[in-house]
Structures are given as structure tokens and as C-alpha cells.
Amino acid sequence: MTAVVPTAGGTFNPDEHPIYFTAGGGEFNAGPYVLMAANELMAGSEEQRLRDLLDAGCRVLLDSGIFWLTNRHCRAHGITMDEALGLAPEEVDGFAELRERYIYLARTYGDWLWGYIELDQGGRNHKRTQRAALHNLGLSPIPVYHPLVDGWDYFDELAATYDRICVGNIVQASAPVRLRLLHTIWERRRSYPHLWIHALGLTANEWCLPLAPDSCDSSSWLAPLRWNHQRVETAMLRRVGDLPAGFRYTRDDSASYQAAARLCADAATALGRCWQHAAHRAEELAGGPAGARTEAEGALR
């Protein structure tokens, strides 16, 4: 049996799960679990924020910034996101600059990061090539699997090889497609008990109780700030209603905006803690996490 390749990240703890990473938010995103993208860390002042989070003991997941880069490229060239994601890296505007910065950040902070996500530009052949180049530099990123374009055999290849993988194609998928992806991933990963799965662009919600990834991330906690509407409150990760209109921030009022931002950040932190408590309680009641598949369950389709 081939040994599993460990992905890098000095603060990764496989016993610390599930985890909801909050993305974006600048100074208001203070942890305890934060996703930061390489494109957000191009300047020294932005890098200082990363150091501050690490010094505060936050678990920081470094995203490659490819999603941002391809979004920018498809807007500039009038193509779809799927078309942009399928391009060879050298065909994407700004890839070389982003890659250089990503490598610097991974080399400099890898021992203090929770992990760093690979440069997942192009199809699976391009991803293999980019990942091999990073391994040659002494880096061990978390591979990314895109179920809608990579094929399930590629999932099995990654799942059998690495201790962690990220799953994409979720952030822009409709609710029914998201649910089917989570169902299928949940079933397939049961053949790989060692595997940690991170769902990219997924907000912790009620689906994460029966079909739990080990971690996920999103910037949806910022929605009330982006569009100035009331927060949607949750119970057991399920949406239950809106806060009154008085919880909106007042336009052009900095103090009001900051209060709303702190409320959003606190709510996101509470959501992550609720998920952890609910998942741990469910495992206690079930006598442990779901195990590997058995012959009696039949073939997976």
C-alpha cells in the first residue's frame, strides 16, 4: 500500500474538527479560523495582518487566489468561469505574479499555517504538473478536486494519495447540485478513513450535520455588510429568521458599520462553534464517526 502524502501546515490537527473558516472581512475577521488568499497578501501591510493573526493563535488556511484570478480573467475577456478555470496557467493574466507570491508565503509561513491550497488552475493534468513543481520546491499543498469536471477516478487518485483534499465546484452550484455533491463525497470518502475533506465556498449549514465535510469556508458572513440587510439567524445550523431592521448599519456612519461588522464576525464564530458542538455530540450518540463502507451496503454508484 502506498504511503499517504502529508500536506503541509504546522498547526493542522486532525482531531480538531469540524472547522468553519471565515473568508474576507479584513480587520473584522479575527478568527479563530480564517481563510486568507494569496491575492489579499500582495503588499507588506497585508502580510502584517497575516502575521498578527498567526501571533494571536488563529488557524489560518492560505488559499492560492486562483478563484479570484480566474474571475478577473473571465470578466476581462468575456468568457465563462468554467472556461477560465480550464485554461492552461500561462494563458491566465497575472498567473506568474500570483504564483511567485504564493510560493513566498507558503515557504515563509508554512510551519505556522493550518495549510495552503494548491494552484488549481486548469484541468487535472495542469494541476498535477503544478503540484509536482511545488513538491520539487519542498512544498506540499492541499490538492483541489473539482467533481463537475475532474471525474470521480481523480477523486480516488487524490483520496488514496493525500491526507487532505479540497473539493471545489460548490460556491457557484445551485442548492440541489450542492446537496448531491455533498452526498456523493460523503459516501466516497468512507472508503478512505484517513482523509480530511475541505469544502471550498460552503457555509456551515444544516447539511453539514448528516453530510459533514471536515472543514469548509465562505465569505457569506459578510452579506449583511455588502448589501446592508438584516442578519439571518440560525439554530442547529439552520436558518430560522431575520434580525429586526434596526440591526442594519446606518449608511455613511462608521461607528454603525463597525458595530454591524463585529456582530457579523461574532455570529460567524458562534456558527462554527455550534457546528463543532453538534458534531461532537452526534459522534457521542453514534459511538464514533461513520466508518468505512461494508460489503453489505452494496456497490457505490
N, C-alpha and C positions, 0 to 999 in steps of 0.2 A: 504494500500500500504506500502511495506517495505521501511524503510528509506535507502537512498543511503549512503554507507560507504565512507567517505572521505579518500583518500590516503594521505600519509604524504608528507611534503615538504613545509617549511616555506616561500619560495619565489615563489611558484606556484600562478599564477594569471590567472583565466580562461578567462579574457578579453584580454590577451596578446597572440595573435595567428595570423597566424601560425608561428611555430618556427622550424628552421633548426639547429640541434645540430651537431657540428663537433666533430668527434671522433679521437683519436690518435694525433700524431703530436708533443707531448712533449711540449717543451718551446714555439714552434711556434703557438700552439693552444691556443690563448689568449682570446677567446670569440668573442662576448658576450654570446654565448650559447655553452656550452661544455658538451660532454658526457665523463665521466671517468668510467672505470671499476674497480671493487674491486681488480682484479689481477694486476692492474697497481699501486696499492696503498699499497703494502705489506710492504714497508720499510718506515722509518721515513722521509727520504729525499723526497720520492714520496708524502707522506702525506703533507709535507710542500708546495708542489706545489698546492695541493687542497686548502689549507688554503689561499695561495696567490691569487688564482682565486676568492675565496669567498670574500676575503678582497677587491678585485678590483670591486666587484659588479656583477660578472658574474653569470648567471643562470647555475647551474651545475646539471646534471642528473647523478645519480650514477647507473651504470649497475652492475648486480650481478657478471659478469665474467663467467657465465655458458657457453656461446658460446665459449670462449677461452678454458675453461676446457674440454669441450666435444671434441673440435678439437684436443687438445693434447692427449686425451684418445683414440680417434679413430686412430690417427697416431701410437700410441704406441702398439695398439692391432690389427691393420689391419682390422677394421670394418668401416662401413659407418657412416656418420654423423647422419643420421636418426636413425640407430641402437644405436649409443651412446646417443642420446637425449632421447631415450626411456628407458634407463636403470634406475633402482632404484638409488637414490642418493648414497647410501652406496656402490654401485658397481663401482662408478666412482673414479678413482685415484685422490686424493687430495681434494675431496669434503669437508670433515670435516674442513680442514685448511682454505679453501676459505670461508666456511660458518662462521667460527669464526671471520675472518677478516671483512666480510661483516656486521655482526651484530655490531661489534665495530664501524665501520664507520657510519652506519645508526643511532646508538644511539648517537654518538658523534656529528655528523654534521647535523642530520635530520632537525633541525629548520632552517638551513641556505641553505640546498639543495633545488633544484626545485622538487625533488622527488627521490625515489630509486626503482629499478625494482626488482621484486621478484626472488627468487632462482628457476627458472623454469626448474629444472631437472626432467626427467621422464614424463609420461603421466599426464592426468588431475587429476587422483586420487593422484598421488605423489605431484602434485602442490598444490592441496587442503590441503594435510597434512602439507607440508612445510609452506604454508601461514598461516594455523591455529597456527602452532608453533610460527611463528613470531608475530602473533597477541597476543599470550599469553605472549610474551616478551614486549608487549607495542609498537610494530612496526606495521606500516600499509603500506606495499609495494604496488606498482602498479602491478596488475596481468598481466600475459602474456597469450595470446591466440594464438595457432598455427592452422590456418584454415585447413591445409592439414592433420592433424592427430587428432584434438580435436573434430571435429563435430560442426555444427552450433548451436546445442542446448546449447553447452557450452559457445558459444559467447553470446547467450541470457541470460544465467545464470549470466555471469560476467557483461554484459551491464546493467542488471537490478539491480545489487547489488552495483557496484562501480562507483565512479565519473570519474575514468580514467582507461584505459586498454592499454596494448601494444599488437601489432599484429606482430607475427614472421612469419617465412617461406618465407620471402621476399628476404633476402640477397642472397640466392643461387638459387632462382627461375629464370626461363627464362623470357624474356620480355613479351611474351604472357600470361604466368601464373601470373606474377606480375600485369598486366593490369586487368585480370579477378578478381584477389583478391581485387584490389582497387575498382573495380566496385561493387562487391558484398558487401564489407564492407561499402562503401558509402551508398548503399541502405538500408542495415540492420540497420545502426546506426541512420537512420532518425526516427526510432521508439523510440529512446532514446535521446531526446533533451538535456539532462543534460550531455551526455557522451563526454569525451575527448578521442580521439584515437591517440596514438603514433605509427608510423610505424617503426619498427626496421630494420635497414640496408637499408633504402630507401633514396637516394639522391633527394633533391628537384628538380623536372623537370617539363616538360610541362603537365604531367599527374596530377600534384598536383594543377592545376588551376581548371579543372572541377570536379576532384575526390579528393578533398583535405582532407588529414588527418589533425588533428590539429597541429601535430608536427611529425618530423622524424629525423633520424640521419644516418650518414655514415662517412666512412673514405676515400671516393673516392677522396676528395680534395687533398689527398696525392699522387695520382697516378703519377703525373709528377716527384715527388721526388723518388718514389720507382723504377720506370723504366726509369727515365731520358728521358722523351719525352716532347713535347710541351704541354702547357695547351690548353684544349678545351674551347673556349669561348661560352657564352650563351647570348641570348636575350629573355626576357619573359620566362625564364627558359628553353628555347630550345637551343640545341647545334647548333651553326651557323658556326663554323670553328676553325682552329688551329692557335695559335700564331706562328710567324716565328721560325725557328730552333735556332736563336740566343737567344731565351728565355730559352733554356736548360741550366742547370748548367754545369760548367766545372768539370770533374771528378778530385778528389783529391785537389780541390780548395775550402777551407772552406768558404771564402767570397762569392764565386759564389753560393755555395749551400745555404747559409743563405739568399741571395737575392732572390733565387728561392722560398725558403720556405716562405718568407714574402709575395711574390707575390701570392702564393697559398692560404695563410691564408687570405689575403685581398680579393681575389676573392671569397672565400667561405663565408666571411662575407657579401660581396655585394650580393651574390646569395640569402642569407637568407633575406636581406632587400628588394630585388626586389620581392620576394615571398610575403612578408608582404604587400608591397605597392599594388601589383597586386590584392591580395585577398581582401584588404580593398576597393579598387576601384570597384571591381566586386560586392561586397556587397552593395555599394552605388547605383550602377546602377540597381541592382535587388531589392532594397528596403529592404535588410536584408539577413541574411544567409538562406539557404534552410531549410524549416520547416519539421515537421513530415509528414509522408505519409497520404494520404487521401483515403477514400473508393473508390473514382472514379479511382484511379490508379490501382486497382486490387490487387490480392494476389501476394506476393513476392515469387519467386521461385529460 
